[in-house]
Amino acid sequence: MTALFPTYKRFNLIVEQASGTTVEDTDGQSYLDFGAGIGVCSLGHRHPAVQEKLETQLNAYWHVSNLYHNPIQEKVADLLTRYSTGDQVFFCSSGTEANEAAIKLARKATGKHKIISFNQSFHGRTFGTMGATGQEKIHTGFGPMLETFQYVPFNDSDALKQAVDGETAAVMLEMIQGEGGINIADYDFIQQLADVCRKNHVLIIVDEVQTGIGRTGKPFAYQHYGISPDIITSAKGLADGVPVGAMIATEALRDSFGPGSHGATFGGNPLAMAAAEAVLEHAFRENFLQEVTEKGHYLMEQLNKAIGQLPVVSSIRGKGLMIGIDCNRNVSYLVESLIEKGLLVLSAGPHTIRLLPPLIVSREEIDLAVDLLHDVLTDEKAPIS
């Protein structure tokens, strides 16, 4: 009997160690990791540059209060603002916390309470971010959600325009809905969203927890759309596996988060900052982002060639190294079968296989993953449900 709450449906895999794009279990079996800890290990497991920074920081100090100056926080905040439209950064320990901070900041800065988000969105599991999430399964069992959130269909400009009113503080969205099924925002929809928000003095919050830090071939996914969000949230790939979150906002919102307005005991922890500094110095390099873009194109091409015409596959979509494979059956069996074959993948809803390989993945590893996907997806034993 485990002493852990059964909050996770775990696969039959016990991890012993991991390095680069490979995970090894306690039986010595190796797995090619195309889940990367749900998009967290952006530079792979135990990247040398990240490990070196962590070891250096371990020999300096592990934690001090945010009541004192921490120079490494300034370095990471500078990198995040240099490569985004933001000017100020608040550090916390997770994507949920970053989104919670964004919700609080938007309400406090505008003096308005309503926030519009989208069906099939996912923004976290605190009561505030759960309320922002447009998925009924996330709400079930917890009673009434906060009444200040309104959900509209994704990519529906008319529905958005009808929802915005004088009490709307912000519109909150993912450029690619990760947990909701790898649903990609239409370019024209985002342009209209930005126009509606500007005309109605409504803030734009872009949740980049899963899409940011080079995942789509840009520092942040919103940069594919040419817009300037007021608030950006980041976590997952920001520190290559060390818990961290960040909310990035424009200078105009600075005074709304003064002393005492918000806080996080572990926010900006020196170890997390050391890892984040190493990641950003590596992942935001122009040639590295170009490689991510090229490998993303290559992965899509190989997937379409190998499995695009299979009866089980409905569609393949994505951007950069964030790919969804829609299937005409429940994918839980397929995910388990892929693990047995030696490939770790994720699901995004009941019918979508989600691929989030480390950004350092090689073309040879992409070829291997595609071969394994082909083997499993051509298995007629997979049940339709």
Summary of the structure (lengths in Angstrom):
residues: 385
radius of gyration: 20.6
end to end distance: 31.2
largest distance: 61.0
contacts: 1343
relative contact order: 0.17
helix: 38%
strand: 20%
